[in-house]
Amino acid sequence: MTNFHISKTCFKYKFVFLLIFFTGLLVTSCQEEPKLWKVNSTEQVASEYIQSHPEFSEFSKLIEVTGLHALLGIRGPYTIMLPDNDAMFAYYKEKGVNSITDFDHAFNRQLMLNHLITNEINTSDMGLGAIRDTNAIGDYLVTEFQGSDIILNRHSKIINRDIRLANGYAHVIDRVIEPLTKDVYTAVSEDPSFKIFTEGLKITGLKDTLQQITFPYGHNTCRNRYTLLAVPDSIYEKNGIHSAADLIKWTKADPDNITSRNNEFYQYMDYHCLAGTYYLSDLESQLYPIMSHENYVLMTIDSDYKINLHPKTKKYTAFIVTASNTPAKNGALHVINDLLPVTEPEPQTVLFECTDFFDIRQGDWYGKYYMKWSDGQHALTKIKFEGDWLGYYFKLNHGLGYLMNFDGLFMLNYWWIEVTFPRVIKGQYEVIYGSPWNGNTELADFVIDIDGVPTGIIYDRKKGLNQKIGTVDFKTTSEHKIKLRSISCGALYWDYIQFVPIK
């Protein structure tokens, strides 16, 4: 009878929660009209605008031969980097052809999509770094300034900006943007200013990883993303280092074992390769994992872009900005003004979103819709659970409270969930659970284990939102598992975990 009573009670709360949850979605949906582009009678969609202006007739031909005219005639939004005829004819001459039809169809399609961004970007959104959204072939367009001029990918200048279309924006450019083809290793190796750095990447074997542009994932192909912090030969030579052999000696490494992850020279080269692509406009004051995820580089952004700022001496390694922001097919290349030795930063406040895992980010629903998993042991790599199901939730202006990037994980009824979070620098921390919900009876109370050890804290659903769920003393820089287990029937809404150093 007791179990039956609990089940009835649980069902009642579950029903109430679902009713409130879906009613809330319904009400919100009723209040928010779908965002449609209002076509002003003086504005044309992209395809019509380009076709009706003779100065863009060559690019109009490119649109037609690739069959993308209809695409640019729908709602969008789109942003088009639009070469005029002079730019197109100069490109033909550079490539040794007479017209756009001299290129094969596959190249023309890449060329067209290279100039298209499937979002609305005006020049006020452009800074020193890269446009926030990739173009239609998944590459970032780099932006920099020459006086008041905006330059794209080092060569193309915007000569007429922010042309308002019915389905987005067009920016007229004076040179065609060449599609990226080189991987980040090739980009640095072809520059004679980086012979020592390039040789280091080659003899450690890191070159092979940096040359991988894509990899298979399920039924899809995914893009690798890296960032190189490259040291020019001139910096090495200032420090008496004239070859890769000299650099190996400087790191005090065993020259016969430099392909091992435990080798000091391998670790030095690995430390200059970040996991993920970051242009200057992407950088924030936080820790960034290196390619092996064995260590972190600390970025501090204030009056300068500062790498590993020392808290006492205030010394740091800087970017040579004019030589940085070089785009590659699978990453970004920056140039720095010092050797950047391997160090382990002091503990910093770090925040990990529960939805920011590779297999979640690959979903077609990521950042768009809802998703449910029922296989708690195999559906996701870093997340295990037991319960009715685990849900992914996304909604703009959801009204639940602050929700980072508008998405999170949720569960109902009785449940447990364990997430393996990325490496945290060794040290003492308070662990903060982030939730978008204010306290209410639909949430569950739960207990917490960190790395299999109970924290002795019970999450209080009546308080809701962010609560301390543990204090830890991590002896090594490593991954950590956080497990939540409900002790009352109700909902879980999990946005992020935050580690706050104890000074």
C-alpha positions as CSV (number, residue, x, y, z in Angstrom):
1,M,0.0,0.0,0.0
2,T,2.8,2.4,0.8
3,N,4.4,1.9,-2.7
4,F,1.0,2.3,-4.3
5,H,0.5,5.6,-2.4
6,I,3.9,6.8,-3.4
7,S,3.2,6.0,-7.0
8,K,-0.1,7.7,-6.9
9,T,1.5,10.8,-5.4
10,C,4.3,10.8,-7.9
11,F,1.8,10.4,-10.7
12,K,-0.1,13.4,-9.4
13,Y,2.9,15.6,-9.3
14,K,4.1,14.4,-12.6
15,F,0.7,15.2,-14.1
16,V,0.7,18.6,-12.5
17,F,4.2,19.3,-13.8
18,L,3.4,18.2,-17.3
19,L,0.2,20.2,-17.3
20,I,2.0,23.4,-16.1
21,F,5.0,22.8,-18.4
22,F,3.0,22.3,-21.6
23,T,0.4,24.9,-20.7
24,G,3.3,27.3,-20.2
25,L,4.6,26.4,-23.7
26,L,1.2,26.9,-25.1
27,V,0.7,30.2,-23.5
28,T,4.1,31.4,-24.5
29,S,3.5,30.2,-28.0
30,C,0.3,32.1,-28.2
31,Q,2.0,35.2,-26.9
32,E,4.9,35.0,-29.3
33,E,4.0,35.4,-33.0
34,P,6.3,33.7,-35.4
35,K,9.0,36.1,-36.5
36,L,8.4,36.8,-40.2
37,W,10.4,39.1,-42.4
38,K,8.2,42.1,-43.4
39,V,8.9,42.7,-47.0
40,N,9.1,46.5,-47.6
41,S,7.9,47.5,-51.0
42,T,11.2,49.3,-51.6
43,E,13.2,46.1,-50.7
44,Q,13.9,43.1,-52.8
45,V,14.9,39.6,-51.8
46,A,18.6,38.8,-52.4
47,S,18.1,37.1,-55.8
48,E,16.0,39.9,-57.2
49,Y,18.3,42.6,-56.0
50,I,21.4,41.0,-57.5
51,Q,19.6,40.2,-60.8
52,S,18.2,43.8,-61.2
53,H,21.6,45.5,-60.7
54,P,23.9,45.3,-63.8
55,E,27.1,45.8,-61.8
56,F,26.5,42.4,-60.3
57,S,25.7,40.5,-63.5
58,E,28.6,38.1,-63.2
59,F,27.7,37.1,-59.6
60,S,24.1,36.7,-60.8
61,K,25.5,34.2,-63.4
62,L,27.2,32.3,-60.6
63,I,23.8,32.1,-58.7
64,E,22.1,30.8,-61.8
65,V,24.7,28.1,-62.8
66,T,24.6,26.8,-59.2
67,G,20.8,26.6,-59.1
68,L,20.7,28.8,-55.9
69,H,18.4,31.5,-57.3
70,A,15.4,30.0,-55.6
71,L,17.2,29.6,-52.3
72,L,18.0,33.4,-52.2
73,G,14.4,34.2,-53.0
74,I,13.0,32.8,-49.8
75,R,12.6,34.3,-46.4
76,G,16.1,33.7,-45.1
77,P,17.7,35.6,-43.3
78,Y,20.9,35.7,-45.4
79,T,24.0,37.9,-45.6
80,I,25.7,38.0,-48.9
81,M,29.3,39.2,-49.5
82,L,28.7,40.5,-53.0
83,P,31.6,40.9,-55.5
84,D,30.9,43.4,-58.2
85,N,31.8,42.7,-61.8
86,D,35.2,44.3,-61.5
87,A,36.0,41.8,-58.7
88,M,34.7,38.9,-60.7
89,F,36.7,39.7,-63.9
90,A,39.8,40.2,-61.8
91,Y,39.2,36.7,-60.3
92,Y,38.8,35.1,-63.8
93,K,42.1,36.7,-64.8
94,E,43.8,35.4,-61.7
95,K,42.5,31.9,-62.3
96,G,43.3,32.0,-66.1
97,V,39.7,31.6,-67.2
98,N,37.3,33.7,-69.3
99,S,34.0,33.3,-67.5
100,I,32.3,31.6,-64.6
101,T,31.3,28.6,-66.9
102,D,35.0,27.7,-67.2
103,F,34.9,26.4,-63.6
104,D,33.3,23.0,-62.9
105,H,30.0,22.9,-61.1
106,A,31.4,21.7,-57.8
107,F,33.8,24.6,-57.6
108,N,31.2,27.1,-58.6
109,R,28.9,25.9,-55.8
110,Q,31.7,26.2,-53.2
111,L,32.5,29.7,-54.5
112,M,28.9,30.8,-54.2
113,L,28.3,29.3,-50.8
114,N,31.6,30.8,-49.6
115,H,30.0,34.2,-49.9
116,L,26.8,33.3,-48.2
117,I,26.0,33.4,-44.4
118,T,22.6,32.0,-43.3
119,N,22.0,34.7,-40.8
120,E,21.6,38.5,-40.7
121,I,25.0,40.2,-40.2
122,N,25.5,43.9,-40.6
123,T,28.8,45.7,-40.2
124,S,28.1,46.8,-36.7
125,D,28.3,43.1,-35.8
126,M,31.9,42.8,-37.3
127,G,34.9,43.3,-35.0
128,L,38.6,42.3,-35.0
129,G,38.4,38.5,-35.4
130,A,35.8,36.7,-37.3
131,I,32.1,36.9,-38.1
132,R,30.2,35.0,-35.4
133,D,28.4,32.6,-37.8
134,T,30.2,30.4,-40.3
135,N,29.4,30.7,-44.0
136,A,27.3,28.1,-45.9
137,I,30.3,25.7,-46.2
138,G,31.2,25.9,-42.5
139,D,34.1,28.3,-42.7
140,Y,34.6,31.5,-40.7
141,L,35.1,34.8,-42.5
142,V,37.9,36.8,-40.8
143,T,37.3,40.5,-40.2
144,E,39.9,43.2,-39.6
145,F,40.2,46.9,-40.1
146,Q,42.4,49.2,-42.2
147,G,41.4,52.6,-41.0
148,S,37.7,52.7,-41.3
149,D,37.6,49.9,-43.9
150,I,36.5,46.4,-43.1
151,I,38.7,43.7,-44.7
152,L,37.5,40.1,-45.1
153,N,39.9,37.2,-45.1
154,R,42.9,39.6,-45.5
155,H,42.0,40.6,-49.0
156,S,38.4,41.6,-49.7
157,K,37.3,45.1,-48.7
158,I,33.7,46.0,-48.1
159,I,33.1,49.0,-50.4
160,N,29.3,49.3,-49.9
161,R,28.0,48.1,-46.6
162,D,24.6,47.2,-45.1
163,I,22.4,47.1,-48.1
164,R,19.0,46.1,-46.7
165,L,17.3,43.3,-48.4
166,A,13.8,41.9,-47.8
167,N,15.5,38.7,-46.5
168,G,18.8,40.0,-45.0
169,Y,21.8,42.1,-45.9
170,A,24.3,42.4,-48.8
171,H,27.8,43.9,-48.5
172,V,29.6,44.8,-51.7
173,I,33.2,43.7,-51.8
174,D,36.1,44.6,-54.2
175,R,37.6,41.1,-54.4
176,V,36.2,37.6,-54.6
177,I,36.7,35.6,-51.4
178,E,38.8,32.5,-52.2
179,P,37.4,29.4,-50.6
180,L,39.7,28.0,-47.9
181,T,41.4,24.7,-48.7
182,K,44.5,24.6,-46.4
183,D,44.5,23.0,-43.0
184,V,46.0,24.9,-40.1
185,Y,49.3,23.0,-40.2
186,T,49.8,23.7,-43.9
187,A,49.0,27.4,-43.3
188,V,51.8,27.8,-40.8
189,S,54.3,25.5,-42.5
190,E,54.1,27.4,-45.8
191,D,55.3,30.6,-44.0
192,P,59.1,30.7,-43.8
193,S,58.9,32.7,-40.6
194,F,57.9,29.6,-38.6
195,K,60.5,26.9,-39.6
196,I,61.4,25.9,-36.0
197,F,57.8,25.8,-34.8
198,T,56.7,23.9,-37.9
199,E,59.5,21.4,-37.4
200,G,58.4,20.9,-33.8
201,L,54.9,20.0,-34.9
202,K,56.2,17.6,-37.5
203,I,58.6,15.6,-35.4
204,T,56.2,15.3,-32.5
205,G,53.5,13.9,-34.8
206,L,51.1,16.7,-33.9
207,K,51.2,17.7,-37.6
208,D,49.1,14.6,-38.4
209,T,46.3,15.7,-36.1
210,L,46.4,19.3,-37.3
211,Q,46.1,18.2,-40.9
212,Q,42.8,16.4,-40.3
213,I,40.0,18.7,-41.6
214,T,37.1,16.4,-41.1
215,F,36.2,13.1,-39.5
216,P,33.3,10.7,-39.8
217,Y,30.7,10.8,-37.0
218,G,27.6,8.5,-37.4
219,H,26.1,9.2,-40.8
220,N,27.7,12.6,-41.0
221,T,31.1,14.2,-41.4
222,C,32.2,16.7,-38.8
223,R,34.8,19.4,-38.9
224,N,37.9,19.4,-36.7
225,R,38.6,22.8,-35.1
226,Y,42.0,24.0,-33.8
227,T,43.8,27.2,-32.8
228,L,47.6,27.6,-33.2
229,L,49.6,30.0,-31.0
230,A,52.6,30.1,-33.3
231,V,56.0,31.3,-32.2
232,P,58.1,32.9,-35.1
233,D,61.7,32.1,-35.6
234,S,62.7,35.6,-34.7
235,I,61.4,35.1,-31.1
236,Y,63.2,31.8,-30.8
237,E,66.5,33.3,-32.1
238,K,66.2,36.1,-29.5
239,N,66.4,33.4,-26.9
240,G,69.4,31.6,-28.4
241,I,67.2,28.9,-30.1
242,H,68.2,28.4,-33.8
243,S,66.7,25.0,-34.5
244,A,64.2,22.4,-33.4
245,A,67.2,20.6,-31.7
246,D,67.9,23.7,-29.7
247,L,64.3,23.9,-28.7
248,I,64.3,20.3,-27.5
249,K,67.4,21.1,-25.3
250,W,65.6,24.3,-24.0
251,T,62.6,22.1,-22.8
252,K,65.1,19.6,-21.2
253,A,63.3,16.8,-23.1
254,D,64.6,13.4,-24.0
255,P,65.4,13.8,-27.7
256,D,64.8,10.0,-28.3
257,N,61.2,10.1,-27.0
258,I,59.6,13.2,-28.3
259,T,56.4,11.6,-29.7
260,S,55.4,10.6,-26.1
261,R,52.7,12.7,-24.4
262,N,54.9,12.6,-21.3
263,N,57.9,14.1,-23.1
264,E,58.6,17.8,-22.2
265,F,59.1,18.8,-25.8
266,Y,55.8,17.1,-26.9
267,Q,54.0,18.9,-24.1
268,Y,55.5,22.2,-25.1
269,M,54.3,21.9,-28.7
270,D,50.9,20.6,-27.6
271,Y,50.6,23.6,-25.3
272,H,50.6,25.9,-28.4
273,C,47.6,24.0,-30.0
274,L,44.2,24.8,-28.6
275,A,41.1,22.6,-28.9
276,G,38.6,24.6,-30.8
277,T,38.8,27.5,-33.2
278,Y,39.1,30.9,-31.6
279,Y,39.6,34.2,-33.4
280,L,40.4,37.3,-31.4
281,S,36.8,38.3,-31.3
282,D,35.9,35.0,-29.7
283,L,38.3,35.2,-26.8
284,E,37.1,35.9,-23.3
285,S,38.8,36.0,-19.9
286,Q,38.8,32.3,-19.2
287,L,40.7,29.0,-19.4
288,Y,41.0,27.3,-22.8
289,P,41.9,23.6,-23.1
290,I,44.9,22.6,-25.2
291,M,44.4,20.0,-28.0
292,S,45.2,17.0,-25.8
293,H,42.9,18.4,-23.0
294,E,45.8,17.7,-20.6
295,N,46.2,21.4,-19.6
296,Y,44.8,24.9,-20.0
297,V,45.9,28.3,-21.3
298,L,44.6,31.3,-19.5
299,M,43.3,34.2,-21.5
300,T,42.8,37.6,-19.9
301,I,41.1,40.2,-22.1
302,D,41.3,43.8,-21.0
303,S,43.6,46.4,-22.4
304,D,45.3,43.7,-24.4
305,Y,44.9,40.0,-25.3
306,K,46.9,38.5,-22.5
307,I,48.1,34.8,-22.4
308,N,48.9,33.4,-18.9
309,L,48.9,36.7,-17.1
310,H,51.0,36.3,-13.9
311,P,48.9,37.5,-10.9
312,K,52.0,39.1,-9.2
313,T,54.5,40.2,-11.9
314,K,51.7,41.1,-14.4
315,K,53.8,39.7,-17.2
316,Y,52.1,37.9,-20.0
317,T,52.5,36.6,-23.5
318,A,50.8,38.8,-26.1
319,F,49.4,38.3,-29.6
320,I,51.1,40.0,-32.5
321,V,47.7,41.2,-33.6
322,T,48.7,42.3,-37.2
323,A,50.0,38.8,-37.9
324,S,47.1,36.9,-36.2
325,N,43.6,35.9,-37.3
326,T,44.8,33.9,-40.3
327,P,42.0,31.5,-41.3
328,A,42.4,27.9,-42.2
329,K,39.9,25.2,-43.2
330,N,40.1,23.6,-39.7
331,G,41.3,26.4,-37.5
332,A,42.8,29.8,-36.8
333,L,46.5,30.8,-36.8
334,H,47.8,33.4,-34.4
335,V,51.3,34.7,-33.8
336,I,52.6,35.4,-30.3
337,N,55.5,37.4,-29.0
338,D,57.2,35.0,-26.5
339,L,58.1,31.4,-26.1
340,L,55.0,30.6,-24.0
341,P,56.5,27.8,-21.8
342,V,54.2,25.2,-20.4
343,T,52.6,26.2,-17.1
344,E,49.6,25.0,-15.1
345,P,47.4,28.1,-14.4
346,E,46.1,28.8,-10.9
347,P,42.6,27.6,-10.2
348,Q,40.0,29.8,-12.0
349,T,36.2,29.9,-11.8
350,V,35.0,27.6,-14.6
351,L,31.5,26.9,-15.8
352,F,30.5,24.0,-17.9
353,E,27.1,23.8,-19.6
354,C,25.4,20.4,-19.4
355,T,24.5,20.6,-23.1
356,D,28.0,21.5,-24.3
357,F,29.1,18.0,-25.2
358,F,30.2,17.0,-28.6
359,D,27.5,14.3,-29.2
360,I,24.7,16.7,-28.1
361,R,26.0,19.5,-30.2
362,Q,25.9,17.3,-33.3
363,G,22.2,16.9,-33.1
364,D,20.0,18.6,-35.7
365,W,17.8,19.7,-32.7
366,Y,20.7,21.3,-30.8
367,G,19.8,25.0,-30.2
368,K,16.5,24.6,-32.0
369,Y,14.1,22.0,-30.6
370,Y,13.4,19.3,-28.0
371,M,14.9,15.8,-27.8
372,K,14.4,12.8,-25.6
373,W,16.7,9.8,-24.8
374,S,15.5,6.6,-23.2
375,D,18.8,4.6,-23.2
376,G,20.5,5.9,-20.1
377,Q,23.7,4.0,-20.6
378,H,24.5,4.3,-24.3
379,A,22.7,7.3,-25.8
380,L,25.4,9.8,-24.7
381,T,29.1,9.5,-24.1
382,K,29.6,11.7,-21.0
383,I,26.0,11.5,-19.6
384,K,24.5,8.4,-17.9
385,F,21.0,8.3,-16.4
386,E,18.2,6.2,-15.1
387,G,14.5,7.3,-15.2
388,D,11.6,7.6,-17.7
389,W,13.8,9.5,-20.1
390,L,16.3,12.4,-20.3
391,G,15.1,15.5,-22.2
392,Y,16.9,18.3,-24.0
393,Y,15.1,21.6,-23.8
394,F,15.5,24.7,-25.9
395,K,13.3,27.8,-26.0
396,L,14.0,31.4,-26.5
397,N,12.5,33.7,-23.9
398,H,11.3,30.6,-22.0
399,G,10.3,32.6,-18.9
400,L,11.8,30.1,-16.4
401,G,14.6,32.3,-15.2
402,Y,18.2,32.7,-16.6
403,L,19.1,29.8,-18.9
404,M,22.5,29.9,-20.6
405,N,22.1,29.8,-24.4
406,F,18.4,29.0,-23.8
407,D,18.9,25.3,-23.4
408,G,19.3,22.7,-20.6
409,L,18.6,19.1,-19.6
410,F,15.4,17.9,-17.8
411,M,14.0,14.8,-16.2
412,L,10.7,13.9,-14.5
413,N,9.5,11.5,-11.8
414,Y,12.2,9.6,-9.8
415,W,15.6,9.6,-11.5
416,W,19.4,9.8,-11.3
417,I,21.8,11.4,-13.7
418,E,25.6,11.4,-13.8
419,V,27.7,13.8,-15.9
420,T,31.4,13.5,-16.5
421,F,32.7,17.1,-16.8
422,P,35.9,18.2,-18.6
423,R,39.2,18.5,-16.7
424,V,39.4,21.0,-13.8
425,I,42.7,22.4,-12.6
426,K,43.7,20.8,-9.3
427,G,42.7,22.8,-6.2
428,Q,39.9,23.5,-3.8
429,Y,36.5,24.6,-5.1
430,E,32.9,25.2,-4.2
431,V,30.6,23.4,-6.6
432,I,27.5,25.4,-7.7
433,Y,24.5,23.8,-9.4
434,G,22.9,26.0,-12.0
435,S,19.1,25.8,-12.7
436,P,16.8,28.2,-14.5
437,W,13.8,27.5,-12.2
438,N,12.8,29.5,-9.2
439,G,11.8,27.3,-6.3
440,N,8.4,25.4,-6.6
441,T,6.8,22.1,-5.7
442,E,7.3,20.6,-9.2
443,L,11.1,20.3,-8.7
444,A,12.6,17.3,-6.9
445,D,14.9,17.4,-3.9
446,F,18.1,15.5,-4.7
447,V,21.4,14.3,-3.2
448,I,24.8,14.7,-4.8
449,D,27.9,12.5,-5.3
450,I,31.1,14.0,-6.7
451,D,33.5,11.3,-8.0
452,G,31.5,8.7,-6.1
453,V,31.7,10.5,-2.7
454,P,28.4,11.9,-1.2
455,T,28.7,15.6,-0.5
456,G,26.3,15.5,2.4
457,I,24.2,18.3,0.9
458,I,20.5,18.0,-0.1
459,Y,19.3,20.3,-2.9
460,D,16.3,22.2,-1.6
461,R,13.7,22.6,-4.3
462,K,12.0,25.4,-2.5
463,K,15.0,27.6,-3.0
464,G,15.5,26.7,-6.6
465,L,18.0,28.4,-9.0
466,N,21.7,28.2,-8.2
467,Q,22.8,26.3,-5.0
468,K,26.0,25.1,-3.6
469,I,26.0,21.3,-3.8
470,G,29.5,20.5,-2.5
471,T,33.1,21.5,-1.5
472,V,35.9,19.6,-3.1
473,D,39.7,19.4,-3.0
474,F,40.9,18.0,-6.4
475,K,44.4,16.6,-6.1
476,T,45.0,16.3,-9.8
477,T,43.9,18.1,-12.9
478,S,41.4,15.6,-14.3
479,E,37.8,14.9,-15.3
480,H,35.2,14.7,-12.6
481,K,31.8,12.9,-12.3
482,I,28.8,14.6,-10.7
483,K,25.8,12.4,-9.9
484,L,22.4,13.8,-8.9
485,R,19.8,11.4,-7.4
486,S,16.2,12.5,-6.6
487,I,14.9,11.7,-3.2
488,S,11.4,13.1,-4.0
489,C,9.2,12.8,-7.0
490,G,9.6,15.8,-9.3
491,A,11.5,17.5,-12.1
492,L,15.2,18.2,-12.7
493,Y,16.2,21.2,-14.8
494,W,20.0,21.3,-15.1
495,D,21.7,24.2,-16.9
496,Y,25.4,24.1,-15.8
497,I,27.9,23.3,-13.1
498,Q,30.3,26.0,-11.8
499,F,33.5,25.4,-9.9
500,V,34.5,28.4,-7.8
501,P,38.1,28.4,-6.3
502,I,38.3,28.7,-2.5
503,K,41.0,31.3,-1.9
